[in-house]
Amino acid sequence: MEEKRFLIRLGDQFVAGFNAKWQPLCVGVPSAARHYDYRTADALVQVLREKSFQAYVANSLGQPATLEVIEQEMQAPQQ
């Protein structure tokens, strides 16, 4: 099972979940956000972007999930 190491970022906020209408519920602290495996986070970001949200996948420190960041996260020991 892929470890949940990624966040969804919206500006300076992080997605903690979604309401009944699939609108994102955000928090300002990364550790309070919902953590996802990369594939799930990416799929949700695609849906948000289709709804005109400027969302992107980030690591647990809030850095954009570039290829380098993704590779580092995938190689990190599981906790």
Secondary structure as the mmCIF struct_conf table of DSSP 4:
data_model
#
loop_
_struct_conf.conf_type_id
_struct_conf.id
_struct_conf.beg_label_comp_id
_struct_conf.beg_label_asym_id
_struct_conf.beg_label_seq_id
_struct_conf.end_label_comp_id
_struct_conf.end_label_asym_id
_struct_conf.end_label_seq_id
STRN STRN1 PHE A 6 LEU A 10
TURN_TY1_P TURN_TY1_P1 GLY A 11 ASP A 12
STRN STRN2 GLN A 13 PHE A 18
TURN_TY1_P TURN_TY1_P2 ALA A 20 LYS A 21
STRN STRN3 PRO A 24 VAL A 27
BEND BEND1 GLY A 28 GLY A 28
HELX_RH_3T_P HELX_RH_3T_P1 PRO A 30 ALA A 32
BEND BEND2 ALA A 33 ALA A 33
HELX_LH_PP_P HELX_LH_PP_P1 ARG A 34 HIS A 35
STRN STRN4 TYR A 36 TYR A 36
HELX_RH_AL_P HELX_RH_AL_P1 TYR A 38 GLU A 50
TURN_TY1_P TURN_TY1_P3 LYS A 51 SER A 52
STRN STRN5 ALA A 55 ASN A 59
TURN_TY1_P TURN_TY1_P4 SER A 60 LEU A 61
BEND BEND3 GLY A 62 GLY A 62
STRN STRN6 PRO A 64 PRO A 64
HELX_RH_AL_P HELX_RH_AL_P2 LEU A 67 GLN A 75
BEND BEND4 ALA A 76 ALA A 76
HELX_LH_PP_P HELX_LH_PP_P2 PRO A 77 GLN A 78
#
